[in-house]
Amino acid sequence: MEVHSPKTEYDYYGADGIYLSPSDTESENLRSMNMEYKLFEPLIAFLPFVDKSANTSTVLEHCCKLEREWVDIDILRSWVRTCNKVHTSHCLGTIPGTGTLPSRPQWLIDVQNHCLVPAGLCDRYITLSYVWGSSNSTLTTTANLEELQKPNALKSTAVSLARTIRDAIQLVSQLGESFLWIDKLCVVQDEAPEKKKSQLDAMGAIYAASYLTIVAAQGDNDGEGLHGVSRPKRHRLAGRFKPASTYESQHNQMVRRSAWQLIGTTWFCRGWTFQEHIFARRKIIFHHDTVDWECHCLSWHERQGLVDESGQKPCEGFPAISRIVPNNAPWPDMHRFARLVSMHNYRELTLPEDAIDAFAGILSQLCPSFEGGFVSGLPQMFFDASLLWQPYRPLKRRLPERICSGQKALPSWSWAGWHGNLHSESWRSAYGYIRRNPDEFGYSFLDGWQPCSWHTMPTLEWYYSDDIGTEKKRILQALQPGIERLCQSDEFPLEKGWTRHWCAESDRYYFRHECDSKQEFSYPIPLPKNDENSILVTRSRFLHCYTRRAHLRIGDPYINWAASRCAVVDLIDDRGFWVGSLRLNCFPDEAKT
């Protein structure tokens, strides 16, 4: 992620159309809380605060008042209580696949007895999302696991807990809850690779099924703590607002400032915290010496005081489970997958080789709807089109830091092998079957959805393997070649559940399936078969195929500003005919040298 000064435009997602920019018309001291923002509608749900309604029954306290030194636990309890009572299934609906092992935690922290306990299927728990940093706090290992299960073990002088972890334990106890899940302590760090992998794959489900998530977004490591819990906040003015005649205007100013500040934190820039942010449905967020609440329906700030439940109601949008949790769709949503990859891939990782592990929770949740699962981060059923991922800006090769470069290196043919800003629309032919997607865009956006102008046709068979000498497994692409054309015939056979509909405007058929009556498809696609054996997330290094080769020359570099900031060259055959284009991983001026 690029870091800019407050005076420059923020372009966090580049090709995906999000930027937050401070207003040039405001005075310098207001820039940190007042900005103009333009948001591409499909991505609003992935940003903090900005899509939440104003709570008109609550009034901000005087804006010049110094912020409280300590967190008011009663305010935090009122947030939880109001969301429980009013928002119901919008924020607390049951999530498929989170009720059984291995999608549940294995261990939890008992905050009353200060020790680890085996997690029960019905235990209600809170999760912590934070930045590890370089602290040397205690980790759970096979050697100390038994000791950490003894009452008050976490208070022992032999155990060193980072301040953020100690504060989280204290806060959970003050909220009246019993159990807390923290990855450092609740995942055995040196257990057998397959067991640890199962917990990494379940990470998304663990956060999604939690009662709420505490986000420690202040500071660069877990030694920072939760300001206002075990130590007072720094004394400083909370900041002034532009004159506002209504509460909603004040609320919008506060939301914009909080969004601006949180997006600039180390927590928001880290790779591991991305899926935690995506899956956590209710969050108490500590950042910049303040505390915010965010759930699907509303956002609150601690200076609003106690929340009055009267007049509250759920929002009118889709429940959180349908907007955020990826596996809710009964069909493979390649467009959402492309967005998620693009937003994850620019984030920072201490160990580059963690790129897939840090995304494994999302892949695991997507797997049930993607036939064949994923091979090194690419879906088998759309594999040819998925190989055509393109950079929006030049990418940096991810090289392993804790293993030899020749072992378990991330493959260069997958997005996971490169760090930086991907252009998610380079996958448009992979999700060309989506005609209109009301869940992703909202009904007001339907007219802006345009069909893909190109198609990807498979010309060979792909195989993958873990090593050069190991067994090669065939990649089974699920789409029937030429189905875009074939399905327009009245005689094309439809599988059970599919129906054909005529669109007079486009003079073409479109299709629906009974699993999602609102969703329109340009052509039928394979749908999940509820076969557990088909759920697969592999981390393979090698890709194999048999193909022909050609000798081509390249033309002068140029740039297509509508598609990327990287250079493009034309491919010319020996007769001088244009046969294609190649996007280079560099800027145009670098290509000329």
C-alpha positions as CSV (number, residue, x, y, z in Angstrom):
1,M,0.0,0.0,0.0
2,E,1.3,3.4,-0.9
3,V,1.5,5.9,2.0
4,H,0.7,9.5,1.2
5,S,0.9,12.7,3.2
6,P,-2.5,14.2,4.2
7,K,-2.3,16.7,1.4
8,T,-2.2,14.1,-1.4
9,E,-4.9,11.9,-2.9
10,Y,-5.4,8.5,-1.3
11,D,-5.7,5.8,-4.0
12,Y,-5.8,2.7,-1.8
13,Y,-7.5,0.3,-4.3
14,G,-6.4,2.0,-7.5
15,A,-8.2,0.0,-10.2
16,D,-11.1,-0.7,-8.0
17,G,-12.1,2.9,-7.8
18,I,-11.8,3.9,-4.2
19,Y,-10.0,7.0,-3.0
20,L,-10.3,9.3,-0.1
21,S,-9.1,12.8,-0.7
22,P,-8.9,15.7,1.8
23,S,-10.9,18.8,0.7
24,D,-8.9,21.6,-0.7
25,T,-11.5,24.1,0.5
26,E,-11.1,23.3,4.2
27,S,-8.5,24.9,6.5
28,E,-5.5,22.8,7.4
29,N,-6.7,21.9,10.9
30,L,-9.9,20.3,9.4
31,R,-8.2,18.2,6.8
32,S,-7.8,15.2,9.1
33,M,-11.5,14.9,9.6
34,N,-13.2,16.4,6.5
35,M,-12.6,14.9,3.1
36,E,-14.3,14.4,-0.1
37,Y,-14.7,10.7,-0.9
38,K,-15.7,8.9,-4.0
39,L,-16.7,5.3,-3.5
40,F,-17.3,2.7,-6.2
41,E,-20.5,1.2,-4.8
42,P,-19.5,-2.5,-4.8
43,L,-16.7,-1.8,-2.4
44,I,-18.4,0.4,0.2
45,A,-19.2,-2.7,2.4
46,F,-15.4,-3.3,2.7
47,L,-14.6,0.1,4.1
48,P,-15.0,1.1,7.7
49,F,-18.0,3.2,8.9
50,V,-18.8,5.1,5.6
51,D,-22.0,3.1,4.7
52,K,-23.6,3.2,8.2
53,S,-26.7,5.2,8.9
54,A,-26.9,8.1,11.4
55,N,-28.4,7.3,14.8
56,T,-30.7,10.3,15.2
57,S,-31.7,9.5,18.7
58,T,-28.2,10.1,20.0
59,V,-26.5,13.5,20.2
60,L,-22.8,14.1,20.1
61,E,-21.3,15.7,23.3
62,H,-19.7,19.1,22.9
63,C,-17.0,18.8,20.3
64,C,-14.5,20.8,22.2
65,K,-14.6,18.7,25.3
66,L,-11.4,16.7,26.1
67,E,-11.9,13.1,25.4
68,R,-12.3,10.8,28.4
69,E,-9.1,9.4,29.9
70,W,-10.7,6.0,30.4
71,V,-13.1,4.0,28.3
72,D,-16.7,4.1,29.6
73,I,-17.6,0.5,29.8
74,D,-21.3,1.4,30.2
75,I,-21.2,3.0,26.7
76,L,-19.6,-0.2,25.2
77,R,-22.2,-2.3,26.9
78,S,-25.0,-0.1,25.5
79,W,-23.7,-0.7,22.0
80,V,-23.7,-4.4,22.4
81,R,-27.1,-4.5,24.1
82,T,-28.8,-2.2,21.5
83,C,-27.3,-4.3,18.6
84,N,-28.5,-7.5,20.2
85,K,-32.0,-6.2,20.8
86,V,-32.6,-4.2,17.6
87,H,-30.4,-5.4,14.8
88,T,-31.0,-9.2,15.4
89,S,-30.3,-11.3,12.3
90,H,-28.7,-8.3,10.5
91,C,-25.7,-8.6,12.7
92,L,-26.1,-11.9,14.5
93,G,-27.5,-14.4,11.9
94,T,-26.3,-18.0,11.9
95,I,-23.4,-18.5,9.5
96,P,-23.3,-21.8,7.5
97,G,-20.3,-23.9,8.3
98,T,-19.3,-22.2,11.6
99,G,-21.1,-24.6,14.0
100,T,-18.8,-27.6,13.8
101,L,-15.1,-28.4,13.9
102,P,-12.7,-27.6,12.3
103,S,-14.4,-24.2,11.6
104,R,-14.6,-23.5,15.3
105,P,-11.7,-22.6,17.6
106,Q,-9.8,-25.4,19.3
107,W,-8.8,-23.3,22.4
108,L,-10.2,-20.3,24.2
109,I,-8.9,-18.0,26.9
110,D,-11.0,-18.2,30.1
111,V,-10.8,-14.6,31.2
112,Q,-12.0,-15.3,34.7
113,N,-9.6,-18.1,35.5
114,H,-6.8,-16.7,33.2
115,C,-6.0,-19.9,31.4
116,L,-6.6,-21.8,28.2
117,V,-9.6,-24.1,28.0
118,P,-10.8,-26.4,25.2
119,A,-13.4,-24.6,23.1
120,G,-16.9,-26.1,23.3
121,L,-19.3,-26.0,20.3
122,C,-21.7,-23.7,22.2
123,D,-19.2,-21.4,23.8
124,R,-19.8,-17.7,23.1
125,Y,-16.5,-15.9,22.6
126,I,-15.0,-12.6,21.6
127,T,-12.1,-12.3,19.1
128,L,-9.1,-9.9,19.1
129,S,-7.8,-8.4,15.9
130,Y,-4.4,-6.8,16.3
131,V,-0.9,-6.3,14.8
132,W,1.7,-8.7,16.1
133,G,4.8,-6.6,15.5
134,S,8.1,-7.9,16.8
135,S,7.4,-8.3,20.5
136,N,8.5,-11.5,22.2
137,S,5.3,-12.2,24.1
138,T,4.4,-15.8,25.0
139,L,3.1,-18.1,22.2
140,T,1.3,-21.3,22.8
141,T,3.4,-24.3,21.8
142,T,3.2,-28.1,22.3
143,A,5.7,-27.6,25.1
144,N,3.7,-25.2,27.2
145,L,0.1,-26.1,26.2
146,E,-0.5,-28.2,29.3
147,E,0.9,-25.6,31.6
148,L,-1.2,-22.8,30.1
149,Q,-4.4,-24.8,31.0
150,K,-3.8,-24.4,34.7
151,P,-5.9,-21.8,36.5
152,N,-4.1,-18.4,36.6
153,A,-1.4,-19.6,34.3
154,L,-1.6,-16.4,32.2
155,K,-0.8,-14.4,35.4
156,S,2.4,-16.5,36.0
157,T,5.7,-14.7,36.0
158,A,6.8,-17.3,33.5
159,V,4.3,-16.0,31.0
160,S,4.9,-12.7,29.2
161,L,1.8,-11.3,27.7
162,A,1.8,-8.2,25.4
163,R,-0.1,-5.2,26.8
164,T,-2.7,-5.5,24.0
165,I,-3.4,-9.1,25.0
166,R,-3.6,-8.2,28.7
167,D,-5.9,-5.3,28.0
168,A,-8.2,-7.4,25.8
169,I,-8.5,-10.0,28.6
170,Q,-9.4,-7.2,31.1
171,L,-11.9,-5.6,28.7
172,V,-13.7,-8.9,27.9
173,S,-14.1,-9.5,31.7
174,Q,-15.5,-6.0,32.2
175,L,-18.0,-6.6,29.4
176,G,-19.3,-9.6,31.3
177,E,-18.1,-12.2,28.9
178,S,-16.2,-15.4,29.7
179,F,-14.1,-16.4,26.6
180,L,-11.6,-14.7,24.3
181,W,-9.9,-16.0,21.2
182,I,-6.4,-14.7,20.3
183,D,-4.3,-16.4,17.6
184,K,-1.0,-16.1,19.6
185,L,-2.5,-18.2,22.4
186,C,-5.4,-20.1,20.9
187,V,-3.5,-21.6,18.0
188,V,-0.7,-24.0,18.8
189,Q,2.1,-22.4,16.8
190,D,4.3,-25.5,16.4
191,E,1.8,-28.2,16.0
192,A,1.7,-30.6,13.0
193,P,1.4,-28.6,9.7
194,E,-2.0,-30.1,8.8
195,K,-3.5,-29.3,12.2
196,K,-2.3,-25.7,12.0
197,K,-3.4,-25.4,8.4
198,S,-7.0,-26.4,9.5
199,Q,-7.0,-23.5,12.0
200,L,-5.6,-21.1,9.4
201,D,-8.3,-22.2,6.9
202,A,-10.9,-21.7,9.6
203,M,-9.8,-18.2,10.5
204,G,-12.6,-16.5,8.6
205,A,-15.2,-18.7,10.2
206,I,-13.8,-18.1,13.7
207,Y,-14.1,-14.3,13.4
208,A,-17.5,-14.6,11.7
209,A,-18.9,-16.7,14.4
210,S,-17.6,-14.6,17.3
211,Y,-19.9,-12.6,19.5
212,L,-17.9,-9.5,18.6
213,T,-14.3,-8.5,17.7
214,I,-12.1,-6.1,19.6
215,V,-9.9,-4.3,17.1
216,A,-6.6,-2.9,18.4
217,A,-5.7,-0.5,15.6
218,Q,-3.5,2.0,17.5
219,G,0.2,1.6,17.2
220,D,2.4,-0.8,15.2
221,N,2.6,-3.8,17.5
222,D,0.9,-5.7,20.3
223,G,2.8,-3.7,22.9
224,E,0.7,-0.6,22.4
225,G,-2.3,-1.8,24.4
226,L,-5.9,-0.6,24.3
227,H,-5.7,3.1,25.3
228,G,-8.2,3.8,28.0
229,V,-8.4,0.3,29.4
230,S,-5.2,-0.2,31.5
231,R,-3.7,3.2,31.0
232,P,-5.3,6.6,30.4
233,K,-5.6,8.0,26.9
234,R,-3.3,10.8,25.9
235,H,-4.8,14.2,26.7
236,R,-5.6,16.1,23.6
237,L,-8.5,18.0,22.0
238,A,-10.8,15.6,20.1
239,G,-11.0,18.1,17.3
240,R,-13.5,20.6,16.0
241,F,-16.2,20.1,13.3
242,K,-17.6,22.3,10.7
243,P,-20.8,24.0,11.8
244,A,-23.6,21.5,11.4
245,S,-27.3,22.2,11.9
246,T,-28.3,18.5,12.2
247,Y,-27.1,15.5,14.1
248,E,-26.8,13.6,10.8
249,S,-24.3,16.2,9.5
250,Q,-22.2,15.9,12.7
251,H,-22.4,12.1,12.5
252,N,-21.2,12.1,8.8
253,Q,-18.2,14.3,9.8
254,M,-17.3,11.9,12.6
255,V,-17.7,8.9,10.4
256,R,-15.5,10.5,7.7
257,R,-12.8,11.4,10.2
258,S,-12.9,7.9,11.7
259,A,-12.7,6.2,8.3
260,W,-9.8,8.5,7.3
261,Q,-7.9,7.7,10.5
262,L,-8.5,4.0,10.6
263,I,-7.6,3.4,6.9
264,G,-4.2,5.0,7.6
265,T,-3.4,2.7,10.5
266,T,-0.9,-0.1,10.4
267,W,-3.7,-2.5,11.3
268,F,-5.6,-1.6,8.2
269,C,-2.6,-2.1,6.0
270,R,-1.6,-5.6,7.2
271,G,-2.3,-8.7,5.2
272,W,-3.4,-10.9,8.1
273,T,-6.0,-8.4,9.4
274,F,-7.8,-8.1,6.1
275,Q,-9.9,-11.2,6.5
276,E,-10.4,-10.4,10.2
277,H,-11.9,-7.0,9.1
278,I,-14.0,-8.7,6.4
279,F,-15.5,-11.4,8.6
280,A,-15.9,-9.7,12.0
281,R,-19.5,-8.6,11.9
282,R,-19.5,-6.4,15.1
283,K,-16.4,-4.5,16.1
284,I,-15.3,-2.4,19.0
285,I,-12.4,-0.4,17.4
286,F,-9.6,1.3,19.4
287,H,-7.7,3.8,17.4
288,H,-6.3,7.3,17.7
289,D,-7.1,7.5,21.4
290,T,-10.8,6.9,20.8
291,V,-13.2,4.0,20.6
292,D,-15.8,3.3,17.8
293,W,-18.4,0.7,17.2
294,E,-19.2,-0.8,13.9
295,C,-21.8,-3.4,13.0
296,H,-23.8,-4.0,9.8
297,C,-26.4,-1.4,10.6
298,L,-24.8,1.4,12.5
299,S,-21.5,3.0,13.6
300,W,-21.2,4.8,17.0
301,H,-18.5,6.9,18.6
302,E,-17.9,7.0,22.4
303,R,-18.6,10.8,22.5
304,Q,-22.2,10.0,21.7
305,G,-22.7,8.8,25.2
306,L,-25.1,6.0,26.1
307,V,-27.2,4.8,23.2
308,D,-31.0,5.2,23.5
309,E,-32.7,2.1,22.2
310,S,-36.0,3.9,21.5
311,G,-36.4,4.7,17.8
312,Q,-33.7,2.2,16.7
313,K,-34.4,-0.2,13.9
314,P,-32.3,-2.5,11.6
315,C,-31.0,-0.9,8.4
316,E,-32.8,-1.6,5.1
317,G,-29.9,-3.2,3.4
318,F,-29.0,-6.9,3.1
319,P,-27.9,-8.6,6.4
320,A,-24.2,-8.6,7.0
321,I,-24.0,-12.3,6.2
322,S,-25.0,-11.7,2.6
323,R,-22.8,-8.6,2.0
324,I,-19.6,-9.7,3.6
325,V,-19.3,-13.4,4.4
326,P,-18.2,-14.9,1.1
327,N,-19.7,-18.3,1.4
328,N,-23.2,-17.1,1.7
329,A,-23.8,-17.1,-2.1
330,P,-25.3,-20.4,-3.4
331,W,-23.3,-19.9,-6.7
332,P,-19.7,-19.1,-7.4
333,D,-19.3,-15.3,-7.2
334,M,-16.0,-14.7,-9.1
335,H,-16.6,-11.0,-9.1
336,R,-16.5,-10.8,-5.4
337,F,-13.5,-13.1,-5.3
338,A,-11.6,-10.7,-7.7
339,R,-12.4,-7.7,-5.4
340,L,-11.2,-9.6,-2.3
341,V,-7.9,-10.6,-3.9
342,S,-7.3,-7.1,-5.1
343,M,-7.9,-5.5,-1.7
344,H,-5.8,-8.2,0.1
345,N,-2.8,-8.2,-2.3
346,Y,-1.6,-4.7,-1.7
347,R,-1.4,-5.2,2.1
348,E,1.9,-5.8,3.9
349,L,3.1,-9.1,5.3
350,T,6.1,-9.6,7.6
351,L,6.7,-13.0,5.8
352,P,5.9,-12.8,2.1
353,E,5.3,-16.6,2.0
354,D,2.2,-16.0,4.2
355,A,0.3,-14.5,1.3
356,I,-2.0,-17.5,0.8
357,D,-2.2,-18.5,4.5
358,A,-3.4,-14.9,5.3
359,F,-6.1,-15.3,2.7
360,A,-6.9,-18.9,3.6
361,G,-10.0,-18.1,5.7
362,I,-11.6,-16.4,2.7
363,L,-10.7,-19.2,0.3
364,S,-12.1,-21.8,2.7
365,Q,-15.4,-19.9,2.9
366,L,-15.6,-19.6,-0.9
367,C,-14.7,-23.3,-1.6
368,P,-18.2,-24.7,-1.1
369,S,-19.6,-22.7,-4.0
370,F,-16.5,-23.0,-6.3
371,E,-16.4,-26.5,-7.8
372,G,-12.9,-28.0,-7.5
373,G,-11.7,-25.4,-5.0
374,F,-8.6,-23.4,-5.4
375,V,-5.0,-24.1,-6.6
376,S,-2.5,-21.7,-5.1
377,G,-5.2,-19.0,-4.9
378,L,-6.8,-19.5,-8.4
379,P,-10.2,-21.2,-8.8
380,Q,-10.1,-24.5,-10.8
381,M,-13.5,-23.9,-12.5
382,F,-12.3,-20.6,-14.1
383,F,-8.6,-21.5,-14.3
384,D,-7.8,-20.3,-17.8
385,A,-9.4,-16.9,-17.2
386,S,-7.9,-16.7,-13.7
387,L,-4.4,-17.0,-15.1
388,L,-4.9,-13.7,-16.9
389,W,-4.6,-11.5,-13.8
390,Q,-2.9,-8.2,-14.6
391,P,-1.1,-5.6,-12.5
392,Y,-2.6,-2.1,-12.1
393,R,0.8,-0.9,-11.1
394,P,4.1,-2.8,-11.2
395,L,4.2,-5.6,-8.7
396,K,7.1,-6.9,-6.5
397,R,7.9,-10.6,-6.5
398,R,7.2,-12.3,-3.2
399,L,10.3,-14.2,-2.1
400,P,10.4,-16.4,1.0
401,E,12.3,-15.1,4.0
402,R,12.3,-18.0,6.4
403,I,12.8,-20.9,4.0
404,C,15.3,-21.5,1.2
405,S,14.2,-19.8,-2.1
406,G,14.0,-23.1,-3.9
407,Q,11.6,-24.6,-1.4
408,K,7.9,-23.8,-1.1
409,A,8.3,-20.5,-3.0
410,L,5.0,-19.0,-4.0
411,P,4.4,-19.7,-7.7
412,S,5.0,-16.9,-10.2
413,W,1.9,-17.8,-12.2
414,S,-0.4,-17.0,-9.2
415,W,-1.3,-13.5,-7.9
416,A,-0.1,-14.8,-4.5
417,G,3.5,-14.7,-5.8
418,W,3.4,-11.0,-6.3
419,H,2.8,-8.1,-3.9
420,G,1.0,-4.9,-5.1
421,N,-2.0,-3.5,-6.8
422,L,-3.9,-6.0,-9.0
423,H,-6.5,-4.9,-11.5
424,S,-9.5,-7.0,-10.6
425,E,-11.2,-6.2,-13.9
426,S,-8.5,-8.2,-15.7
427,W,-10.6,-11.2,-14.5
428,R,-13.8,-9.9,-16.2
429,S,-14.0,-12.8,-18.6
430,A,-14.0,-15.2,-15.6
431,Y,-17.1,-13.6,-14.2
432,G,-18.7,-12.9,-17.6
433,Y,-21.6,-15.2,-16.6
434,I,-22.8,-12.5,-14.1
435,R,-25.5,-10.5,-16.0
436,R,-26.7,-8.5,-13.1
437,N,-25.9,-8.9,-9.4
438,P,-28.3,-7.2,-7.0
439,D,-26.5,-8.5,-3.9
440,E,-23.1,-7.0,-5.0
441,F,-24.3,-3.7,-6.4
442,G,-27.7,-2.8,-5.0
443,Y,-30.7,-2.2,-7.2
444,S,-29.7,1.4,-8.0
445,F,-26.6,0.2,-9.6
446,L,-28.0,-2.3,-12.0
447,D,-27.9,0.0,-15.1
448,G,-24.2,0.4,-14.7
449,W,-23.3,-3.2,-15.0
450,Q,-21.8,-3.9,-18.4
451,P,-21.1,-7.3,-19.9
452,C,-17.6,-8.4,-20.6
453,S,-16.4,-7.6,-24.2
454,W,-14.0,-10.6,-24.4
455,H,-14.1,-14.3,-23.7
456,T,-11.4,-16.7,-22.6
457,M,-11.3,-20.1,-24.5
458,P,-9.3,-23.0,-23.1
459,T,-6.9,-24.4,-25.7
460,L,-5.0,-27.0,-23.5
461,E,-5.1,-29.0,-20.3
462,W,-3.4,-27.8,-17.2
463,Y,-1.8,-30.0,-14.4
464,Y,-0.4,-29.0,-11.0
465,S,2.1,-30.6,-8.7
466,D,3.9,-29.8,-5.4
467,D,7.3,-30.6,-6.9
468,I,8.9,-31.5,-10.2
469,G,8.9,-35.2,-9.5
470,T,5.6,-35.6,-7.6
471,E,2.3,-36.6,-9.0
472,K,0.7,-34.3,-11.5
473,K,-3.0,-33.6,-10.9
474,R,-5.3,-32.4,-13.7
475,I,-7.1,-29.1,-13.3
476,L,-10.8,-29.7,-14.1
477,Q,-12.3,-26.6,-15.6
478,A,-16.0,-26.8,-15.2
479,L,-17.3,-24.5,-17.9
480,Q,-18.4,-26.0,-21.2
481,P,-16.4,-24.4,-24.1
482,G,-18.4,-22.1,-26.2
483,I,-21.4,-22.1,-23.8
484,E,-21.8,-18.3,-24.3
485,R,-22.9,-19.1,-27.8
486,L,-24.5,-22.5,-27.4
487,C,-26.9,-21.5,-24.6
488,Q,-28.6,-19.0,-27.0
489,S,-30.2,-21.9,-28.9
490,D,-33.7,-23.0,-27.9
491,E,-32.5,-26.6,-28.1
492,F,-29.7,-26.1,-25.5
493,P,-30.6,-28.5,-22.6
494,L,-30.8,-26.9,-19.2
495,E,-30.0,-28.7,-16.0
496,K,-32.6,-28.9,-13.2
497,G,-33.3,-25.6,-11.5
498,W,-32.3,-23.4,-14.5
499,T,-34.8,-21.3,-16.5
500,R,-34.4,-19.4,-19.7
501,H,-35.7,-15.8,-20.1
502,W,-35.8,-13.5,-23.1
503,C,-34.5,-9.9,-23.1
504,A,-35.9,-7.9,-25.9
505,E,-33.5,-5.0,-25.3
506,S,-30.4,-7.2,-25.9
507,D,-32.1,-9.7,-28.2
508,R,-30.6,-12.5,-26.2
509,Y,-31.6,-15.1,-23.6
510,Y,-30.5,-14.7,-20.0
511,F,-30.9,-17.3,-17.2
512,R,-32.0,-17.7,-13.6
513,H,-31.6,-20.5,-11.1
514,E,-34.0,-21.5,-8.3
515,C,-31.2,-21.2,-5.7
516,D,-31.2,-17.4,-6.1
517,S,-34.3,-16.1,-7.9
518,K,-33.1,-12.5,-8.1
519,Q,-29.7,-13.3,-9.7
520,E,-29.5,-13.0,-13.5
521,F,-26.8,-15.0,-15.5
522,S,-25.6,-14.5,-19.0
523,Y,-25.2,-18.3,-19.3
524,P,-25.6,-21.3,-17.0
525,I,-22.7,-22.3,-14.8
526,P,-21.9,-25.4,-12.6
527,L,-23.3,-25.0,-9.1
528,P,-22.2,-26.6,-5.9
529,K,-23.0,-30.3,-5.4
530,N,-22.6,-30.3,-1.6
531,D,-19.8,-32.8,-2.1
532,E,-17.3,-32.3,0.8
533,N,-14.6,-34.1,-1.2
534,S,-14.7,-31.3,-3.8
535,I,-13.7,-28.7,-1.2
536,L,-10.1,-28.1,-1.7
537,V,-7.5,-25.4,-1.1
538,T,-4.1,-26.5,-2.3
539,R,-0.7,-24.7,-2.2
540,S,1.0,-26.1,-5.2
541,R,4.2,-24.7,-6.8
542,F,4.3,-26.1,-10.3
543,L,2.0,-25.8,-13.3
544,H,2.3,-28.1,-16.3
545,C,0.9,-28.2,-19.8
546,Y,1.7,-29.4,-23.4
547,T,1.5,-26.6,-26.0
548,R,3.0,-25.1,-29.0
549,R,5.6,-22.3,-29.2
550,A,5.9,-19.3,-31.4
551,H,8.6,-16.8,-32.2
552,L,7.3,-13.2,-31.9
553,R,8.8,-9.7,-31.8
554,I,7.5,-6.9,-29.6
555,G,6.5,-3.4,-30.6
556,D,7.2,-0.1,-28.8
557,P,5.8,0.2,-25.3
558,Y,2.8,2.3,-24.7
559,I,0.2,2.7,-21.9
560,N,-3.6,2.1,-21.8
561,W,-4.6,4.5,-19.0
562,A,-8.1,3.0,-18.8
563,A,-6.7,-0.4,-17.9
564,S,-3.4,0.0,-16.0
565,R,-0.5,2.2,-15.2
566,C,1.9,-0.5,-16.6
567,A,3.4,-0.6,-20.0
568,V,2.0,-2.6,-22.9
569,V,3.7,-3.9,-26.0
570,D,2.1,-5.4,-29.1
571,L,3.1,-8.9,-30.3
572,I,4.0,-9.2,-34.0
573,D,4.5,-12.4,-35.9
574,D,7.1,-13.0,-38.6
575,R,4.7,-11.7,-41.3
576,G,4.3,-8.4,-39.5
577,F,0.8,-9.1,-38.4
578,W,-0.5,-8.1,-34.9
579,V,-1.3,-11.2,-32.9
580,G,-1.8,-9.9,-29.4
581,S,-0.6,-7.7,-26.6
582,L,1.6,-8.2,-23.6
583,R,1.4,-6.1,-20.4
584,L,4.8,-5.6,-18.8
585,N,5.4,-5.4,-15.1
586,C,6.9,-1.9,-15.3
587,F,6.1,1.7,-16.1
588,P,6.4,2.8,-19.7
589,D,9.6,4.8,-19.2
590,E,11.2,1.8,-17.6
591,A,10.2,-0.4,-20.6
592,K,12.1,1.9,-23.0
593,T,15.3,1.3,-21.2
